[in-house]
């Protein structure tokens, strides 16, 4: 294995560790409201990482196209709370993680959504690894990770992302909720069907937005001579898109709530700021590592790996540190899903 490959897989590991643990700092927060203020604090941490990378890279050219990719990710991230309220954490995560993995992998592997086609030496092994990773996500969605009776738990994923964190964030149901999500229609079956359709559709949309957030930066990077060849030169631009879009969403949300409320804006919770900021810094480090892995390994290799491993890290933290997912059935599902993920990663890595 050459030094570039070692660097690429090391970045995959760093991304997996930070994506899998970045919600640990906010685990004990009991009330994050609707999640919009939390997203602002978190993306401020992301933006801070982007500033540091910008300084280290000596102020590279600002790329508005890469900023657009960050905006897409931010929109997907803002969808998480209504997804969890409508179809729950397990199903929502399984859908958006799978959609993220497949859209990011397919973009590079088949040259769609603005990218050139990438070749791998063992395409069959690559495809098998991706399919196995999707199966592992389905198995993981059957794990009951709750530790209390509160069903209003949510998780922001990024997976990676992204995709990939099983940490739970409690969401406040007080106040005036979205009328659609709290449909009081007498026909409960019809209301439930609409609610599930809404949640599944939003999960697919969110996953695709997560999956294509690198496309604009990669498209610029691969234009020989026209733009920087170093993936790190696009980090600050993308993180500006993430923070800027979240700020706009927060401003619109603030105006909407204040118009309807007679008292002060209820979502500004001081105890949220520092943990959410730390969570954002950890996410920013993971995303920066992913940029490097994309350049060194190609997206058809890095995307399935980084979309898969963080959930293993998150599950291990949940089991050993937070004592979640107890019970013989959950342990069996956890081990099965983890084994499939590791095998899928080995297959994908060896298909390069």
C-alpha distance (Angstrom), angle and dihedral (degrees) to the residues before:
residue distance angle dihedral
X1 . . .
X2 3.82 . .
X3 3.80 125.2 .
X4 3.82 93.5 -102.4
X5 3.81 91.1 55.9
X6 3.81 90.5 48.6
X7 3.81 89.2 52.1
X8 3.79 92.1 48.1
X9 3.79 95.5 50.0
X10 3.82 90.8 43.0
X11 3.81 88.4 55.6
X12 3.80 89.5 49.3
X13 3.80 88.9 53.6
X14 3.82 92.6 47.8
X15 3.79 90.6 48.9
X16 3.80 91.1 48.7
X17 3.81 93.1 51.1
X18 3.81 95.2 47.7
X19 3.81 96.1 40.0
X20 3.79 89.0 48.2
X21 3.81 94.8 50.2
X22 3.80 106.7 28.3
X23 3.82 93.6 102.3
X24 3.79 94.2 53.0
X25 3.86 91.4 92.1
X26 3.83 90.7 59.5
X27 3.78 96.8 39.7
X28 3.81 94.6 103.0
X29 3.79 96.1 47.3
X30 3.79 106.7 113.2
X31 3.79 101.8 -164.4
X32 3.78 126.9 32.7
X33 3.77 96.7 158.8
X34 3.78 112.4 -144.2
X35 3.80 92.4 -22.1
X36 3.82 98.7 -114.0
X37 3.81 96.2 109.7
X38 3.79 89.2 43.7
X39 3.81 89.1 54.0
X40 3.81 90.7 52.8
X41 3.81 92.2 52.0
X42 3.78 91.9 44.9
X43 3.79 95.0 48.4
X44 3.80 89.5 48.5
X45 3.80 85.4 63.1
X46 3.81 89.3 48.2
X47 3.81 90.3 50.6
X48 3.82 90.6 50.4
X49 3.80 90.4 56.8
X50 3.80 88.1 49.5
X51 3.82 90.7 53.7
X52 3.82 90.9 51.4
X53 3.82 91.4 50.0
X54 3.81 89.4 47.8
X55 3.81 90.8 53.5
X56 3.80 92.6 46.7
X57 3.81 90.4 49.9
X58 3.86 90.9 48.8
X59 3.80 96.9 -114.2
X60 3.81 104.4 -55.5
X61 3.79 120.6 -156.3
X62 3.80 113.3 -69.5
X63 3.79 109.8 -116.3
X64 3.81 114.8 -155.8
X65 3.79 91.7 -168.5
X66 3.81 90.0 59.9
X67 3.81 88.3 47.8
X68 3.80 87.5 58.2
X69 3.81 89.5 57.4
X70 3.79 88.9 55.2
X71 3.79 90.4 51.0
X72 3.79 90.0 54.6
X73 3.80 90.9 53.0
X74 3.82 91.6 48.5
X75 3.81 91.7 52.6
X76 3.80 90.0 51.5
X77 3.79 90.7 48.3
X78 3.82 91.8 53.2
X79 3.80 89.3 56.1
X80 3.81 94.0 63.6
X81 3.81 99.2 86.1
X82 3.82 96.4 51.4
X83 3.81 89.0 44.7
X84 3.80 92.5 55.0
X85 3.80 91.6 44.6
X86 3.79 91.5 53.0
X87 3.82 105.8 38.9
X88 3.81 105.8 4.6
X89 3.78 135.2 -112.0
X90 3.81 101.4 -76.8
X91 3.80 98.4 51.3
X92 3.79 93.4 37.4
X93 3.80 93.1 51.3
X94 3.78 92.8 46.7
X95 3.81 91.8 52.2
X96 3.80 99.0 43.4
X97 3.81 93.5 41.7
X98 3.79 91.5 50.7
X99 3.81 92.5 45.6
X100 3.82 90.5 47.9
X101 3.79 93.1 50.5
X102 3.78 95.5 45.1
X103 3.81 96.5 44.4
X104 3.82 93.3 47.4
X105 3.80 93.8 43.7
X106 3.81 94.8 43.6
X107 3.81 92.2 47.3
X108 3.79 89.9 61.9
X109 3.78 100.9 29.4
X110 3.81 96.4 51.5
X111 3.80 100.4 23.4
X112 3.80 99.8 -115.2
X113 3.82 135.0 139.9
X114 3.79 93.3 37.2
X115 3.81 101.6 -44.9
X116 3.79 132.5 110.4
X117 3.78 118.0 -114.7
X118 3.81 115.3 -92.2
X119 3.79 121.0 -148.4
X120 3.81 124.4 -143.8
X121 3.79 125.0 -165.6
X122 3.84 93.8 -127.4
X123 3.83 107.9 32.3
X124 3.82 93.2 170.0
X125 3.78 92.3 55.4
X126 3.80 90.2 45.5
X127 3.80 92.3 52.7
X128 3.81 92.2 45.7
X129 3.81 90.6 52.5
X130 3.80 91.9 51.7
X131 3.82 92.3 47.8
X132 3.81 90.6 49.4
X133 3.79 90.4 49.8
X134 3.81 90.2 53.4
X135 3.81 89.9 50.2
X136 3.81 89.3 50.9
X137 3.82 89.7 53.9
X138 3.80 89.7 53.2
X139 3.81 91.6 50.8
X140 3.81 90.6 47.9
X141 3.81 90.9 52.8
X142 3.82 88.5 64.6
X143 3.82 92.7 60.7
X144 3.80 114.9 105.8
X145 3.79 103.5 -139.0
X146 3.80 98.4 170.5
X147 3.77 120.5 123.5
X148 3.80 97.6 -175.6
X149 3.76 140.8 24.7
X150 3.76 96.0 -96.1
X151 3.76 106.8 115.7
X152 3.77 94.0 -174.8
X153 3.78 96.5 87.9
X154 3.75 124.3 133.2
X155 3.74 140.8 -177.4
X156 3.79 132.2 -153.1
X157 3.75 108.9 -145.0
X158 3.79 130.0 -174.4
X159 2.35 112.6 176.8
X160 0.80 105.0 169.3
X161 0.70 80.1 -55.8
X162 0.35 149.4 -16.9
X163 2.55 131.9 -13.5
X164 3.62 125.6 30.3
X165 3.75 127.5 96.4
X166 3.77 128.0 110.2
X167 3.79 94.2 -166.7
X168 3.76 112.7 124.3
X169 3.78 127.5 -133.4
X170 3.78 118.8 -164.8
X171 3.78 115.9 -128.0
X172 3.78 123.7 -151.0
X173 3.78 113.4 -124.8
X174 3.82 93.7 -172.4
X175 3.75 120.3 115.2
X176 3.74 128.5 27.4
X177 3.78 110.6 -26.6
X178 3.74 128.7 -162.7
X179 3.78 107.4 -68.4
X180 3.78 92.0 -137.8
X181 3.79 94.8 54.8
X182 3.80 90.6 48.1
X183 3.78 97.0 45.9
X184 3.77 109.5 176.4
X185 3.78 93.5 -166.9
X186 3.79 111.7 145.2
X187 3.76 89.5 -131.2
X188 3.82 96.6 79.7
X189 3.79 94.8 179.7
X190 3.78 92.1 54.5
X191 3.79 91.3 45.9
X192 3.82 91.0 50.1
X193 3.80 91.7 48.3
X194 3.80 91.8 51.6
X195 3.78 91.1 46.1
X196 3.81 92.2 51.7
X197 3.80 92.4 45.4
X198 3.80 89.5 51.2
X199 3.81 92.4 49.0
X200 3.80 95.2 46.5
X201 3.81 92.5 46.7
X202 3.80 91.7 48.3
X203 3.83 90.4 47.5
X204 3.79 91.5 53.6
X205 3.80 91.1 47.5
X206 3.80 92.1 47.7
X207 3.80 92.2 48.5
X208 3.80 93.1 50.3
X209 3.82 90.7 49.1
X210 3.81 89.6 51.4
X211 3.79 90.3 47.3
X212 3.81 97.3 52.5
X213 3.81 98.2 41.0
X214 3.84 91.2 103.4
X215 3.79 95.9 46.0
X216 3.79 98.1 87.9
X217 3.82 93.4 48.2
X218 3.81 92.5 45.0
X219 3.79 90.9 48.2
X220 3.81 89.7 55.6
X221 3.79 94.2 44.0
X222 3.79 93.1 52.4
X223 3.81 93.3 53.4
X224 3.77 97.0 103.2
X225 3.80 111.9 -123.4
X226 3.80 96.1 -12.9
X227 3.79 96.9 89.0
X228 3.79 139.0 12.7
X229 3.79 116.9 -66.1
X230 3.82 92.1 -151.5
X231 3.81 112.3 94.8
X232 3.81 91.3 -151.2
X233 3.80 89.7 67.5
X234 3.82 89.2 70.7
X235 3.80 98.0 49.5
X236 3.81 97.5 86.8
X237 3.80 93.0 47.0
X238 3.79 92.5 51.1
X239 3.80 93.5 45.2
X240 3.82 89.7 51.0
X241 3.80 87.3 56.4
X242 3.80 91.0 50.6
X243 3.80 94.9 49.0
X244 3.81 95.8 39.5
X245 3.81 94.5 50.3
X246 3.80 91.8 47.3
X247 3.81 90.6 50.4
X248 3.81 90.7 52.0
X249 3.82 90.4 49.5
X250 3.80 90.0 49.1
X251 3.82 92.2 50.1
X252 3.81 92.1 50.2
X253 3.79 90.8 46.1
X254 3.79 91.4 48.4
X255 3.80 92.6 51.9
X256 3.79 91.2 46.8
X257 3.81 93.8 50.8
X258 3.80 95.7 42.5
X259 3.80 91.7 51.3
X260 3.80 89.9 55.4
X261 3.81 98.8 37.6
X262 3.78 128.4 75.5
X263 3.79 95.4 -156.4
X264 3.79 135.0 47.1
X265 3.80 124.1 -54.6
X266 3.82 103.0 -78.6
X267 3.80 101.5 -154.3
X268 3.84 102.1 71.7
X269 3.79 99.6 104.1
X270 3.79 113.2 173.9
X271 3.81 94.1 -156.9
X272 3.81 89.0 62.3
X273 3.80 97.9 60.0
X274 3.83 104.8 75.5
X275 3.85 98.6 38.3
X276 3.80 91.4 45.8
X277 3.81 91.4 47.8
X278 3.83 91.0 51.5
X279 3.80 89.2 48.0
X280 3.80 89.1 53.0
X281 3.81 92.7 49.6
X282 3.81 89.8 52.6
X283 3.80 90.9 47.9
X284 3.81 90.6 48.7
X285 3.81 91.3 53.4
X286 3.80 90.1 50.3
X287 3.80 93.0 48.5
X288 3.80 91.7 47.7
X289 3.81 89.2 53.1
X290 3.79 88.7 50.4
X291 3.81 90.3 55.3
X292 3.80 89.3 56.5
X293 3.82 93.0 45.1
X294 3.82 90.2 52.6
X295 3.80 90.6 55.0
X296 3.80 96.7 44.6
X297 3.81 101.5 37.6
X298 3.85 102.8 20.3
X299 3.80 124.4 -116.1
X300 3.80 93.6 -91.1
X301 3.82 87.5 66.4
X302 3.80 103.8 30.6
X303 3.79 97.9 44.6
X304 3.82 99.0 60.2
X305 3.82 91.3 42.5
X306 3.80 97.1 48.7
X307 3.80 91.9 40.6
X308 3.80 89.3 54.7
X309 3.81 111.8 37.0
X310 3.84 101.0 55.7
X311 3.79 91.4 66.7
X312 3.80 88.7 57.0
X313 3.81 89.9 53.0
X314 3.81 91.6 46.1
X315 3.80 92.1 48.4
X316 3.80 92.2 50.6
X317 3.80 91.0 50.0
X318 3.79 90.6 47.7
X319 3.77 93.1 49.7
X320 3.80 102.0 41.8
X321 3.82 101.8 29.5
X322 3.80 107.1 27.4
X323 3.82 95.0 28.5
X324 3.79 93.7 -129.9
X325 3.80 129.2 149.6
X326 3.80 94.9 38.7
X327 3.78 121.4 168.6
X328 3.78 133.5 74.0
X329 3.81 94.7 -92.8
X330 3.81 93.7 50.7
X331 3.80 92.9 46.8
X332 3.80 90.3 50.2
X333 3.80 91.9 49.9
X334 3.81 91.1 45.0
X335 3.79 93.0 52.6
X336 3.80 93.0 44.1
X337 3.80 93.1 49.3
X338 3.81 92.1 45.2
X339 3.79 92.6 49.8
X340 3.80 92.1 49.7
X341 3.81 90.9 49.2
X342 3.78 92.9 51.1
X343 3.81 92.1 47.9
X344 3.81 90.2 48.0
X345 3.81 90.8 51.7
X346 3.81 91.2 50.5
X347 3.81 90.4 50.1
X348 3.80 93.4 48.3
X349 3.80 93.3 45.7
X350 3.80 91.4 51.0
X351 3.80 93.0 47.9
X352 3.80 91.8 68.1
